[in-house]
């Protein structure tokens, strides 16, 4: 390690975050970028080199919100250091020690999130086995999402890998040296069993876990079958089973009162739909009158929590009425943040609306508005940009999540007056979503020109959209500036001229300068954009 605890000339190690058999993780301060990173120190030893190379390689080409990123690598005579995103939160191991066994609501949510990331890993080419899923390797972030850490013994399917996993969690065939994707499913089952029961299955496991539905218990037991042929064949099959059982899984759990009163999870909404038994006693006219009363009260109230409660009630009473959904989307914009809990709510309500909702011509407009809700307001991930100019975790996640909704707006029956604009958003989001893969495959050529044209259209759209809050507008302008700088060489090679790039920067700077920020965050964003345009302009036109 360098003098004063500085490695790589710019990372100051501040404190130990955790340690394992071969590595230690430190909180580090980047003295150049003025931000925190997590630095994994791996001691140089004959048995560690291959593990290090594999983890670096895997994290270099994997791209999922539940997986960490490696942003830099450096070394000295004693160790190799992997610089990664610093993620605030606590491990499930620590949470279990602090709170004890968790309720069925959280177990179901975690099962779905973990199955989703395993499905992502297992469907790579070649498939990736995580091989060490356990509470100590799962981080619960502040916003409630899970993140897997420590891919030290992960491997692409079929490749040899050091390490056997952790006894008590590893599947029998993994301990024999013959793991496959079903081995990760076994680890998932054991992990969730321990989080629910407070202990490992052992010789005398509890068949019916308190507070959990029988169906969810059966799913965990199927994950933990000793014969892998009896387990779920894939993570996708596991996800499908979780979806089918979610209503029953939540029927016995009311612990959501600890969260915001309006923040109901997807499965809870389906439980609330049991109100249908009451609805059946109401005549159609009475339903319509009650629905209209709740909508009108929601329009009049200034209390945001009460407003959203009334809208929810109205939607559950008449799930085929589009008005309530559009009001809810607008309500979510009020605090300029679309949270993960609000996401679960809107997804559950749309699902409750079913085909009657999606077959309406107005569904295209709803899908477009939900897409914009994700694009500009979704609160998930890191805000920092890499030095290469790639979008931040939060912006990438926003765009990726928005793409399916814009796709739905384009394809919805009856179309939408916003069909063309939905297509533009979809193409820009798809560009960012797919670029890393295209670059690795060498198939990105020809993508930059259409991206450039679409960004120009979006720039004009945002400049004219007075409904967007200042922070969302300025974040988009910043993305424009950095996209033009990051992809300048590719844009020039595909026919964009220096003059066009200059005009684009000037228009973006003008748009940012026209914003009169009322917050410190807005003023900082505006000044950052103007300063970056100056720097980029000097480097581009005078430094070549």
C-alpha positions in Angstrom: 0.0 0.0 0.0 1.2 3.5 -0.8 2.2 6.1 1.8 -0.7 7.6 3.8 -3.0 4.8 2.7 -3.3 6.0 -0.9 -3.4 3.4 -3.6 -3.3 3.9 -7.4 -2.3 7.5 -6.7 -5.9 8.6 -5.9 -7.8 6.2 -3.7 -7.4 6.9 0.1 -8.4 3.8 2.1 -10.4 5.1 5.1 -11.8 2.1 7.0 -12.4 -1.6 6.8 -15.9 -2.5 5.7 -15.6 -6.3 5.8 -13.2 -9.2 5.3 -13.2 -12.8 4.1 -10.8 -15.6 3.7 -8.8 -14.1 0.8 -9.9 -10.4 0.6 -10.8 -7.3 2.5 -13.1 -4.5 1.5 -12.4 -0.9 2.4 -14.3 2.4 2.1 -12.0 4.6 -0.1 -12.1 8.3 -1.0 -11.2 9.3 -4.5 -9.1 12.4 -4.0 -9.5 13.4 -7.7 -13.2 12.8 -8.3 -14.1 13.7 -4.6 -16.4 10.6 -4.1 -16.5 7.3 -2.3 -15.7 3.9 -3.7 -15.5 0.4 -2.2 -12.1 -1.1 -2.7 -11.6 -4.8 -2.6 -8.1 -5.8 -1.5 -7.0 -9.2 -2.7 -3.7 -10.5 -1.3 -1.3 -11.8 -3.9 -1.1 -15.5 -3.5 -0.9 -18.4 -5.9 -4.5 -19.5 -5.2 -5.9 -16.0 -5.5 -4.8 -15.0 -9.0 -7.2 -17.1 -10.9 -10.1 -16.1 -8.7 -9.2 -12.4 -9.2 -9.0 -12.7 -12.9 -12.4 -14.5 -13.1 -14.2 -11.9 -10.9 -12.7 -9.0 -12.8 -13.7 -10.6 -16.2 -17.2 -11.4 -15.0 -18.0 -8.0 -13.6 -16.5 -6.4 -16.7 -19.2 -7.8 -19.0 -22.1 -8.4 -16.6 -24.6 -5.5 -16.5 -27.5 -5.7 -14.0 -28.8 -3.4 -11.3 -28.4 -6.1 -8.6 -24.7 -6.7 -9.5 -21.7 -4.4 -8.6 -19.5 -2.6 -11.1 -15.7 -2.6 -11.3 -14.6 0.9 -12.3 -10.8 0.5 -11.9 -8.1 -1.9 -10.9 -4.7 -1.2 -9.5 -2.0 -3.1 -7.5 1.2 -2.9 -5.5 3.7 -5.5 -4.4 1.4 -7.1 -1.9 -2.1 -7.0 -3.3 -4.4 -6.2 -6.2 -7.2 -3.7 -5.6 -10.6 -3.7 -7.4 -12.4 -0.3 -7.2 -16.1 -0.8 -7.2 -19.3 1.2 -6.5 -19.8 1.9 -2.8 -23.3 0.7 -1.9 -24.9 2.0 1.3 -26.8 -0.6 3.2 -26.4 -3.7 5.3 -26.0 -7.4 4.5 -29.0 -9.7 5.2 -26.7 -11.5 7.7 -26.4 -8.3 9.7 -30.1 -7.6 9.3 -31.0 -11.1 10.6 -28.9 -10.6 13.7 -30.4 -7.2 14.3 -34.1 -7.9 13.6 -34.4 -11.7 13.7 -36.6 -13.7 11.3 -38.3 -11.8 8.6 -42.0 -11.8 7.7 -43.4 -13.5 4.6 -43.9 -10.3 2.7 -40.2 -9.6 2.6 -39.3 -13.2 1.9 -41.5 -13.2 -1.2 -40.0 -9.9 -2.4 -36.5 -11.1 -1.9 -37.2 -14.4 -3.5 -38.4 -12.6 -6.6 -35.4 -10.2 -6.7 -32.9 -13.0 -6.2 -34.5 -15.2 -8.8 -34.5 -12.4 -11.3 -30.8 -11.8 -10.9 -30.0 -15.5 -11.0 -32.2 -15.7 -14.2 -30.0 -13.0 -15.7 -26.8 -14.8 -14.7 -28.0 -18.2 -15.9 -29.1 -16.9 -19.3 -25.8 -15.3 -20.2 -23.7 -17.0 -22.9 -22.0 -18.9 -21.4 -24.2 -19.2 -18.3 -22.8 -17.8 -15.1 -23.0 -19.6 -11.8 -22.9 -17.5 -8.6 -22.0 -20.5 -6.4 -22.0 -18.7 -3.0 -25.5 -17.2 -2.4 -25.9 -16.6 1.3 -27.1 -13.7 3.6 -23.5 -12.4 4.1 -23.2 -11.9 0.3 -26.5 -10.0 -0.2 -26.7 -6.3 0.5 -30.0 -4.6 1.4 -29.7 -1.1 0.0 -31.3 2.0 1.6 -34.1 2.1 -1.0 -35.0 -1.6 -0.3 -33.4 -3.3 -3.3 -31.0 -6.2 -3.0 -27.5 -6.3 -4.4 -25.3 -9.4 -4.7 -21.6 -8.8 -3.7 -18.5 -11.0 -3.9 -18.4 -12.9 -7.2 -15.1 -14.4 -6.0 -16.0 -18.0 -6.8 -18.6 -17.3 -9.5 -17.8 -18.9 -12.8 -19.1 -19.3 -16.4 -20.8 -22.7 -16.7 -18.4 -25.5 -17.5 -15.3 -23.6 -16.5 -13.3 -24.8 -13.5 -13.5 -22.6 -10.4 -11.8 -22.6 -7.1 -13.9 -22.8 -3.9 -16.8 -25.1 -3.0 -19.2 -22.5 -1.7 -20.3 -22.3 1.9 -21.2 -25.4 3.9 -24.8 -25.3 4.9 -25.8 -23.3 1.8 -24.0 -25.1 -1.0 -25.9 -27.9 -2.8 -24.8 -31.5 -2.5 -23.6 -31.7 -6.1 -21.7 -28.5 -5.7 -19.8 -29.9 -2.8 -19.0 -32.9 -5.0 -17.6 -30.5 -7.6 -20.4 -30.8 -10.2 -22.6 -27.6 -9.8 -25.1 -26.3 -12.4 -27.7 -23.5 -12.4 -29.9 -25.6 -10.1 -27.2 -25.4 -7.5 -27.7 -21.6 -7.2 -31.5 -22.3 -6.8 -30.6 -24.6 -3.8 -28.5 -21.8 -2.2 -31.4 -19.4 -2.7 -33.8 -21.7 -0.9 -31.5 -22.2 2.0 -30.8 -18.5 2.3 -34.5 -17.5 2.3 -35.3 -20.3 4.8 -32.7 -19.0 7.2 -34.0 -15.4 6.8 -37.6 -16.6 7.5 -36.8 -19.2 10.3 -33.7 -17.6 11.8 -31.6 -20.7 11.3 -30.4 -23.2 8.7 -32.7 -26.1 7.8 -30.5 -28.7 9.6 -31.7 -32.2 10.4 -35.1 -31.2 11.7 -36.3 -28.3 9.6 -39.6 -26.6 10.1 -41.9 -27.6 7.2 -44.3 -24.8 7.7 -42.6 -21.5 8.5 -44.6 -19.2 10.8 -46.1 -16.2 9.0 -45.6 -17.7 5.5 -48.2 -19.3 3.2 -48.1 -23.0 2.6 -47.5 -22.3 -1.1 -44.4 -20.1 -0.5 -43.1 -22.7 2.0 -43.5 -25.4 -0.7 -41.5 -23.3 -3.2 -38.6 -22.9 -0.7 -38.7 -26.7 -0.1 -38.6 -27.4 -3.8 -35.6 -25.1 -4.1 -33.8 -27.1 -1.4 -34.5 -30.7 -2.7 -31.3 -32.7 -2.3 -31.8 -34.3 -5.7 -31.4 -31.5 -8.2 -33.7 -33.2 -10.7 -36.6 -32.5 -8.2 -35.8 -28.7 -7.9 -37.0 -26.0 -10.3 -35.4 -26.6 -13.6 -34.5 -22.9 -14.0 -34.7 -19.6 -12.3 -37.4 -18.6 -14.8 -39.6 -21.5 -13.7 -39.0 -20.4 -10.1 -40.1 -16.9 -10.9 -43.3 -18.2 -12.6 -44.1 -20.2 -9.4 -43.5 -17.1 -7.2 -45.9 -15.1 -9.4 -48.6 -17.7 -9.1 -48.4 -18.0 -5.3 -48.0 -14.3 -4.4 -51.6 -13.7 -3.4 -51.5 -16.5 -0.9 -48.0 -15.7 0.2 -49.2 -12.3 1.4 -52.6 -13.3 2.8 -51.1 -13.9 6.2 -48.8 -10.9 6.3 -49.9 -7.4 7.4 -46.5 -6.0 8.4 -46.6 -3.4 5.7 -47.9 -0.9 8.3 -44.3 -0.3 9.2 -43.9 1.3 5.8 -45.7 4.3 4.4 -49.4 3.7 4.6 -49.9 4.1 0.8 -46.9 1.9 -0.1 -48.5 -1.4 -0.8 -46.5 -4.1 -2.6 -47.7 -5.8 -5.7 -49.0 -8.9 -3.8 -50.7 -6.7 -1.2 -52.6 -5.0 -3.9 -53.9 -8.3 -5.1 -55.0 -9.1 -1.5 -56.8 -5.8 -1.3 -58.6 -6.9 -4.5 -60.6 -9.2 -2.2 -62.7 -6.1 -1.9 -64.3 -7.5 -5.0 -66.5 -9.6 -2.7 -67.9 -6.4 -1.4 -68.1 -4.9 -4.8 -70.3 -7.7 -6.0 -73.0 -6.5 -3.6 -73.0 -3.1 -5.1 -75.1 -2.2 -8.1 -73.3 -0.9 -11.1 -74.7 2.6 -10.6 -73.6 2.7 -7.0 -70.1 1.6 -8.0 -70.0 4.4 -10.5 -71.2 7.0 -8.0 -68.8 5.9 -5.4 -65.9 5.9 -7.9 -66.8 9.4 -9.0 -67.0 10.7 -5.4 -63.5 9.3 -4.6 -62.0 10.8 -7.8 -63.6 14.2 -7.1 -62.4 14.1 -3.5 -58.9 13.2 -4.7 -58.9 16.2 -7.1 -59.9 18.6 -4.3 -57.6 17.4 -1.5 -54.2 19.0 -1.0 -52.8 16.2 1.3 -50.7 14.0 -1.0 -51.1 10.9 1.1 -54.9 11.2 1.3 -55.0 12.0 -2.5 -53.1 8.8 -3.4 -55.3 6.7 -1.0 -58.5 8.0 -2.6 -57.1 7.3 -6.1 -56.1 3.7 -5.1 -59.6 3.1 -3.7 -61.2 4.4 -6.9 -59.0 2.2 -9.1 -59.7 -0.9 -7.0 -63.4 -0.2 -7.3 -63.3 0.3 -11.0 -60.0 -1.1 -12.4 -61.3 -0.7 -16.0 -61.5 3.1 -15.7 -58.4 4.8 -17.1 -58.8 8.2 -15.3 -57.7 6.9 -11.9 -54.4 5.5 -13.3 -53.5 8.7 -15.1 -54.2 10.7 -11.9 -52.0 8.3 -9.9 -49.1 8.8 -12.3 -49.4 12.6 -12.0 -49.6 12.3 -8.2 -46.3 10.3 -8.1 -44.6 13.2 -9.9 -45.5 15.6 -7.0 -42.3 15.1 -5.0 -40.2 14.7 -8.2 -39.4 11.1 -7.3 -40.8 7.8 -8.4 -39.9 5.3 -5.6 -39.6 1.5 -5.8 -42.7 1.3 -3.5 -44.7 3.5 -5.9 -43.4 1.3 -8.7 -44.8 -1.8 -7.0 -48.1 -0.1 -6.5 -48.6 1.0 -10.1 -47.5 -2.4 -11.5 -49.9 -4.2 -9.2 -52.8 -1.9 -10.1 -52.2 -2.2 -13.8 -52.1 -5.9 -13.4 -55.4 -5.8 -11.5 -56.9 -3.9 -14.4 -56.1 -6.9 -16.7 -57.0 -7.2 -20.3 -60.0 -4.8 -20.0 -57.6 -2.0 -19.2 -54.9 -2.8 -21.8 -57.4 -3.3 -24.6 -58.6 0.3 -24.3 -57.3 2.9 -26.8 -56.3 5.2 -24.0 -53.9 2.5 -22.6 -51.3 3.8 -25.1 -51.4 7.2 -23.3 -51.1 5.5 -19.9 -48.1 3.4 -21.0 -46.5 6.6 -22.4 -46.9 8.5 -19.1 -45.6 5.6 -17.0 -42.6 5.4 -19.4 -41.9 9.1 -18.7 -42.4 8.5 -15.0 -39.6 6.0 -15.1 -37.4 8.0 -17.4 -37.4 11.3 -15.5 -38.4 10.4 -11.9 -37.3 6.8 -11.0 -35.2 6.8 -7.8 -32.8 3.9 -8.0 -29.1 3.5 -8.4 -26.1 5.8 -8.2 -25.9 9.3 -9.6 -22.2 9.4 -10.5 -21.0 9.2 -14.1 -17.9 7.3 -15.0 -15.0 9.3 -16.4 -15.7 7.8 -19.8 -19.0 9.6 -19.8 -21.3 6.5 -19.6 -24.7 7.2 -17.9 -25.0 6.8 -14.2 -26.6 3.7 -12.6 -29.7 5.7 -11.9 -30.1 7.1 -15.4 -29.4 3.7 -17.0 -31.9 2.0 -14.7 -34.5 4.7 -15.5 -34.1 4.2 -19.2 -34.0 0.4 -19.1 -37.2 0.4 -17.0 -38.9 2.9 -19.3 -38.3 1.1 -22.6 -41.0 -1.7 -22.2 -43.6 1.0 -21.4 -42.7 3.1 -24.5 -42.8 -0.2 -26.5 -46.3 -0.8 -25.1 -47.4 2.7 -26.1 -46.2 2.1 -29.6 -47.9 -1.2 -30.0 -51.1 -0.5 -28.0 -54.4 -0.8 -29.8 -55.8 2.4 -31.1 -52.4 4.0 -30.9 -51.7 7.4 -29.3 -51.0 10.9 -30.3 -47.7 10.3 -28.6 -46.9 7.2 -30.6 -44.0 8.9 -32.5 -42.5 10.3 -29.4 -42.8 7.0 -27.5 -40.9 5.5 -30.4 -38.1 8.1 -29.9 -37.8 7.4 -26.2 -37.8 3.7 -26.8 -35.0 3.9 -29.4 -32.8 6.1 -27.1 -33.4 3.9 -24.1 -32.6 0.8 -26.2 -29.4 2.4 -27.4 -28.1 2.9 -23.9 -29.4 -0.5 -22.7 -27.8 -2.5 -25.5 -24.6 -0.4 -26.2 -22.3 -2.3 -23.8 -23.2 -5.6 -25.4 -22.9 -4.3 -28.9 -19.5 -2.9 -28.2 -18.3 -6.3 -26.9 -19.8 -8.0 -29.9 -18.4 -5.4 -32.3 -21.9 -4.7 -33.7 -22.4 -1.1 -32.6 -21.5 0.4 -36.0 -24.4 2.3 -37.5 -26.2 2.8 -34.2 -24.8 6.2 -33.3 -26.3 8.2 -36.2 -29.9 7.2 -35.4 -29.2 7.8 -31.7 -28.0 11.3 -32.6 -31.1 12.1 -34.6 -33.3 10.8 -31.8 -31.5 12.9 -29.1 -32.0 16.0 -31.2 -35.8 15.3 -31.2 -35.8 14.7 -27.5 -33.9 17.9 -26.8 -36.5 19.9 -28.6 -39.3 17.9 -26.8 -37.8 18.6 -23.3 -37.2 22.3 -24.1 -40.9 22.7 -24.9 -42.2 20.5 -22.0 -42.9 23.1 -19.3 -44.3 20.4 -17.1 -41.0 18.8 -16.3 -39.4 20.0 -13.0 -36.1 21.8 -13.3 -34.0 19.0 -11.9 -35.3 16.5 -14.5 -34.7 19.0 -17.4 -31.2 19.8 -16.2 -30.3 16.2 -15.8 -31.4 15.5 -19.3 -29.4 18.5 -20.7 -26.4 17.1 -18.8 -26.9 13.7 -20.4 -27.0 15.4 -23.8 -23.7 17.2 -23.2 -21.9 14.1 -22.0 -23.4 11.9 -24.8 -22.1 14.3 -27.4 -18.7 14.3 -25.8 -18.5 10.6 -25.1 -19.6 9.5 -28.6 -18.0 12.3 -30.6 -15.6 10.1 -32.5 -18.3 7.6 -33.5 -20.7 10.3 -34.4 -18.2 12.0 -36.7 -17.4 8.6 -38.3 -21.1 8.1 -39.1 -21.6 11.5 -40.8 -22.3 14.0 -38.1 -20.2 17.2 -38.6 -18.2 19.2 -36.1 -20.6 22.1 -36.8 -23.6 20.0 -35.9 -22.0 18.9 -32.7 -21.2 22.5 -31.8 -24.7 23.7 -32.5 -26.1 20.8 -30.3 -23.8 21.8 -27.4 -24.8 25.5 -27.8 -28.5 24.7 -27.9 -28.1 22.5 -24.8 -26.2 25.2 -23.0 -28.8 27.8 -24.0 -31.6 25.5 -22.8 -29.8 25.0 -19.4 -29.1 28.7 -19.1 -32.8 29.5 -19.6 -33.7 27.4 -16.5 -33.9 29.6 -13.4 -33.3 27.0 -10.7 -35.0 27.4 -7.3 -32.9 24.8 -5.5 -29.2 24.4 -4.7 -29.2 21.1 -6.6 -30.7 22.8 -9.7 -28.1 25.6 -9.6 -25.3 23.1 -9.3 -26.5 21.1 -12.3 -26.9 24.2 -14.5 -23.4 25.5 -13.6 -22.0 22.0 -14.1 -23.5 21.8 -17.6 -22.2 25.3 -18.7 -18.7 24.6 -17.3 -18.5 21.2 -19.0 -19.5 22.6 -22.3 -16.7 25.1 -22.0 -14.1 22.4 -21.2 -15.4 20.0 -23.9 -15.3 22.8 -26.4 -11.7 23.7 -25.7 -10.6 20.0 -25.8 -12.6 19.3 -29.0 -11.9 22.3 -31.1 -8.5 23.5 -29.9 -6.9 20.4 -28.4 -6.9 18.1 -31.4 
